[in-house]
Amino acid sequence: MNYTIQKLASLTGTTVRTLRFYDEIGLLKPAQIGDNGYRYYQQIQLIRLQQILFFRELDFDLKQIQAIFNNPNFDHATTLQDQKKLLQKKISRQKRLIKTIEHTLKRIEQSKTMSPTEMINEYQQSLQDHITNTLPNGKEINKQATADVLEKTAGWTWEKDWTPYLTKAKAIIANFEELYEKKHRASSAETQAVARRNFEHGSLLQTLTKEKVLQNAVLLRDKKFLELSAAANSMSYEVASYIADAMEYFANNNL
């Protein structure tokens, strides 16, 4: 059975423009082109197009799909496993974004009845109360940490200091996340190199001791702390726990 380009597009939920583009790049050639210049497709092209759309749905790009069709020895199972991991990572990030939106909406609702100062104080108090209840001597730890940070960042400005600091912090988290996904042990040389950078970076804000690093590791394994500190918006709980393991190993072996 022959299908016109319009019929094939209608059957598969795609567009004529897309099919013409696939023809131009050699991804999906028509079975024949009539004397009138019309493209005609048959069952084999319909099946191939369904496969293309399947891989597109899994976020494969056109070059990857081209490779799959061009290489008879292409390892479909391994490719799908890799794509599965990417999709799981994407889903995890989307879930964190949803939490961020929910958190923001909650704050917007609160802003209708609370002043900005009241909101900040309420947020800081919730976080500090949680740390106090989680760590031994938590109240004193909070007090000392706040004083230390205020002293070290007294002359900081957003443009010169805070923005570069936060940008590097995100890069370090991304390094940890990549190592976690590659299944590097927290004690591996590669992970410990990032742990050292993290320690040195954190030392810009406060004087870090072995005890403080171990305390931070405890908090990184605490889901409530991650939520209150908004850390859950930048990393998954699994990655946070991995960072905690890495920093704990670093502290016990280097400090």
Residue pairs with C-beta under 8 A, 6 or more apart in sequence:
1 42
1 43
2 31
2 40
2 41
2 42
3 11
3 40
3 41
3 42
3 45
3 46
4 38
4 39
4 40
4 41
5 16
5 19
5 20
5 30
5 38
5 39
5 40
5 41
6 16
8 19
8 41
8 45
8 46
8 49
9 15
9 16
9 18
9 19
11 46
12 46
12 49
12 50
12 53
13 53
14 49
14 53
19 28
19 39
19 49
20 39
22 28
22 49
22 52
23 29
23 30
23 39
25 62
25 66
26 66
27 52
27 62
27 65
27 66
27 69
28 45
28 48
28 49
28 52
29 45
30 39
30 40
30 41
30 45
31 40
31 41
31 42
31 44
31 45
32 40
33 39
33 40
34 40
41 49
48 69
52 65
55 64
55 65
55 68
56 65
58 80
58 83
58 87
59 83
59 86
59 87
59 90
60 68
60 83
64 79
67 74
68 74
68 76
68 79
85 181
89 181
92 236
96 232
96 233
96 234
96 235
96 236
97 233
99 227
99 232
99 233
100 230
100 233
103 230
103 233
107 119
110 119
110 122
111 119
114 122
123 228
126 228
127 225
127 228
127 229
128 142
130 222
130 224
130 225
130 228
131 138
131 141
131 142
131 219
131 225
132 138
132 139
132 142
134 218
134 219
134 222
134 225
135 141
135 215
135 218
135 219
141 215
145 206
145 212
148 205
148 206
148 207
149 205
149 206
152 204
152 205
152 206
152 207
153 161
153 162
153 205
155 161
156 162
165 201
165 204
165 205
168 201
169 201
170 234
172 194
172 197
172 198
172 201
173 234
173 235
173 239
173 243
175 194
175 197
176 191
176 194
176 198
176 235
176 239
176 242
176 243
176 246
177 235
177 239
179 188
179 190
179 191
179 194
179 242
180 238
180 239
180 242
184 190
184 191
185 191
186 242
186 245
186 246
186 248
186 249
187 246
187 249
191 246
192 246
192 249
192 250
194 246
195 246
195 247
195 249
195 250
196 250
196 254
198 243
198 246
198 247
199 208
199 213
199 247
199 250
202 208
202 216
206 212
209 255
210 251
210 252
210 255
213 247
213 248
213 250
213 251
213 255
214 248
214 251
214 252
216 244
216 247
217 244
217 245
217 247
217 248
217 251
218 244
219 225
219 229
220 226
220 231
220 240
220 241
220 243
220 244
220 247
221 240
221 241
221 244
223 232
223 237
225 231
226 232
226 235
226 237
226 240
231 240
232 240
235 243
